[in-house]
Amino acid sequence: MVAECEQPGMSVSLVARRHGISASLLFRWKKLMKDGGMSAIESGDEVVS
């Protein structure tokens, strides 16, 4: 769902509605993926989404 938000013409609100979840939850997931991806890259660990 996070990757779906990044597609042209898509928004967090639209994706959240499509999947029946709250937009705030999807915003949180986006933040967690961004933060987790940055720390994994910094520590040299493999990035797994």
C-alpha positions in Angstrom: 0.0 0.0 0.0 2.9 2.4 0.7 4.3 1.8 -2.7 0.9 2.3 -4.2 0.8 5.8 -2.7 3.9 6.8 -4.7 2.3 6.0 -8.0 1.3 9.0 -10.3 -2.2 10.2 -9.5 -2.4 8.4 -6.2 -2.7 9.9 -2.7 -2.5 8.5 0.8 -6.2 9.2 1.3 -7.3 7.5 -1.9 -5.2 4.4 -1.2 -6.5 4.2 2.4 -10.1 4.4 1.2 -9.5 1.7 -1.4 -8.2 -0.7 1.3 -10.6 0.3 4.1 -7.9 1.7 6.5 -7.4 5.1 8.0 -5.2 7.6 6.2 -3.3 8.2 9.5 -2.3 4.6 9.7 -1.0 4.6 6.1 0.9 7.9 6.8 2.5 6.1 9.8 3.5 3.1 7.7 5.1 5.5 5.2 7.1 7.1 7.9 8.2 3.8 9.4 9.3 2.5 6.1 11.2 5.7 5.4 12.9 5.7 8.8 13.6 2.0 8.8 15.0 2.2 5.3 17.4 5.0 6.2 18.7 3.3 9.4 19.2 0.0 7.5 21.2 1.7 4.8 23.3 3.6 7.4 24.1 0.4 9.3 24.9 -1.6 6.1 22.0 -4.0 6.7 20.0 -5.4 3.9 16.8 -3.4 3.3 13.6 -5.4 3.4 10.3 -3.8 2.9 
